[in-house]
Amino acid sequence: MSSFNETKRQATEKELKRRDAAGVYFCPISATHSMMDKIDVTPFINKVDIVLIAGGIGSANLLVQCEPLNVLCIDSGFCLECIADPFQKRERIFCEPDVPF
């Protein structure tokens, strides 16, 4: 769940599949009012193993609504930003090792 535009969605899907995700589904949410969003998770029941949420402060609202999926749900906003655009890692010191591998 994210408010990612098409470019970010494509980049995220490409990277997750590179990391062996069998499939990637997106459930759009609003960019500025995710705390008020009502989402329909029924299309995802029995189709997902994990839910990654990039909903800012509204992630708590979205996590509760994902309960019927009965899968691991993670508020992973900044991590998804880094998956979509690896240069985002430079924004936060803890995202890159001090010494390159």
Secondary structure by P-SEA (a helix, b strand, c coil): cccccaaaaaaaaaaaaaacccbbbbbbbbcccccccccccccccccccbbbbccccaaaaaaaaaccccccccccaaaaaaaaccccccccccccccccc
